[in-house]
Amino acid sequence: MSDIKNKAQGMEPSATPRDIKAFVKDTGNIYETLTIISKRANQLSSKIKRELNNKLEEFASGTDSLEEIHENKEQIEISKFYERLPNPSIIATEEFLSEELNTRYKDSNAEDERF
C-alpha cells in the first residue's frame, strides 16, 4: 500500500483534461476503458479506507466518556494526510495511462462448462 501512497503524493489532486484517444488506444472502446479504471478505483478506495481505519483504531478506546475525549495530534495528522491524497479514480486513471495496470478477461466458456 505504501507504494500507492508514495505514487499518489506526487500527483495533481484535481482533475485535469485528458485526450480521449489516449484512453482508447489499448482497448479500442471508451466504455471498456472506463470500466477498467472504475474497478481499479474501487480497489484503491477499499485499500486506502481499510488502511486508514486500521491506523485510526490504534487511537480508539472503548471506554471513552465525553470528558476523556481530547484532541490527538497524531490522529489529526493521519486524517489530514489521507484527505490530501488524490481521489482513487485519479490514481487509477494515471495508472491506466502509464500502462501500469494489467487487465484480464473472464473466460466465458469456462463458466459455461461448469454448469
C-alpha positions as CSV (number, residue, x, y, z in Angstrom):
1,M,0.0,0.0,0.0
2,S,2.8,2.4,0.7
3,D,3.8,2.4,-3.0
4,I,0.3,3.7,-3.8
5,K,0.7,6.5,-1.2
6,N,4.1,7.4,-2.5
7,K,2.9,7.4,-6.1
8,A,-0.2,9.4,-5.2
9,Q,1.7,12.1,-3.3
10,G,3.3,13.4,-6.5
11,M,0.0,13.5,-8.4
12,E,-2.1,16.6,-9.0
13,P,-5.2,16.0,-6.7
14,S,-7.6,17.8,-9.0
15,A,-9.0,16.5,-12.3
16,T,-7.2,17.6,-15.5
17,P,-8.4,17.4,-19.1
18,R,-7.4,14.3,-21.0
19,D,-7.2,13.2,-24.6
20,I,-9.9,10.5,-25.3
21,K,-7.6,8.9,-27.9
22,A,-5.1,8.0,-25.1
23,F,-7.9,6.2,-23.3
24,V,-9.0,4.0,-26.2
25,K,-5.5,3.3,-27.5
26,D,-5.2,-0.1,-25.7
27,T,-8.8,-1.2,-25.5
28,G,-10.4,0.4,-28.6
29,N,-13.6,1.1,-26.5
30,I,-14.1,4.0,-24.2
31,Y,-16.7,2.2,-22.1
32,E,-14.3,-0.8,-21.6
33,T,-11.6,1.7,-20.5
34,L,-13.9,3.4,-18.0
35,T,-14.9,0.0,-16.6
36,I,-11.2,-0.9,-16.1
37,I,-10.5,2.4,-14.4
38,S,-13.5,2.3,-12.2
39,K,-12.8,-1.2,-11.0
40,R,-9.2,-0.2,-10.1
41,A,-10.5,2.9,-8.3
42,N,-12.8,0.7,-6.2
43,Q,-9.9,-1.5,-5.3
44,L,-7.8,1.5,-4.3
45,S,-10.6,3.1,-2.4
46,S,-11.1,-0.1,-0.4
47,K,-7.4,-0.5,0.4
48,I,-7.0,3.1,1.4
49,K,-10.1,3.0,3.6
50,R,-9.0,-0.2,5.3
51,E,-5.5,1.2,6.0
52,L,-6.9,4.4,7.4
53,N,-9.3,2.6,9.6
54,N,-6.6,0.3,10.9
55,K,-4.4,3.3,11.7
56,L,-7.2,5.2,13.5
57,E,-8.2,2.1,15.5
58,E,-4.9,2.4,17.3
59,F,-6.2,5.6,18.9
60,A,-9.7,4.3,19.7
61,S,-10.6,3.4,23.2
62,G,-13.9,1.6,24.1
63,T,-14.3,3.4,27.4
64,D,-14.1,7.0,26.4
65,S,-16.5,9.3,28.0
66,L,-17.3,12.8,26.8
67,E,-14.7,14.2,29.2
68,E,-12.0,11.8,28.2
69,I,-12.1,12.6,24.5
70,H,-9.4,15.1,23.6
71,E,-7.5,16.1,20.5
72,N,-4.9,13.7,19.4
73,K,-2.5,15.4,17.1
74,E,-1.2,12.2,15.6
75,Q,-4.7,11.2,14.7
76,I,-5.4,14.5,13.2
77,E,-2.2,14.4,11.1
78,I,-3.0,10.9,9.8
79,S,-6.5,12.1,8.8
80,K,-5.2,15.2,7.1
81,F,-2.6,13.1,5.1
82,Y,-5.4,10.8,3.8
83,E,-7.6,13.8,3.0
84,R,-4.8,15.3,0.8
85,L,-4.4,12.2,-1.3
86,P,-5.9,12.4,-4.8
87,N,-9.2,10.7,-5.4
88,P,-8.8,7.0,-6.2
89,S,-10.2,7.5,-9.6
90,I,-7.5,10.0,-10.4
91,I,-4.8,7.5,-9.2
92,A,-6.4,4.7,-11.3
93,T,-6.5,6.9,-14.4
94,E,-2.9,7.8,-14.0
95,E,-2.1,4.1,-13.6
96,F,-4.0,3.2,-16.7
97,L,-2.5,5.9,-18.9
98,S,1.0,5.0,-17.7
99,E,0.3,1.3,-18.6
100,E,0.8,0.1,-15.0
101,L,-2.5,-1.9,-14.9
102,N,-2.7,-5.5,-16.0
103,T,-6.1,-6.4,-17.3
104,R,-7.6,-9.8,-17.9
105,Y,-10.9,-11.0,-19.0
106,K,-13.0,-13.8,-17.7
107,D,-13.2,-16.8,-19.9
108,S,-17.0,-17.2,-20.5
109,N,-16.5,-20.7,-21.9
110,A,-15.0,-22.0,-18.7
111,E,-18.0,-20.8,-16.7
112,D,-20.5,-22.4,-19.1
113,E,-18.7,-25.8,-18.8
114,R,-19.2,-25.9,-15.1
115,F,-23.0,-25.6,-15.3
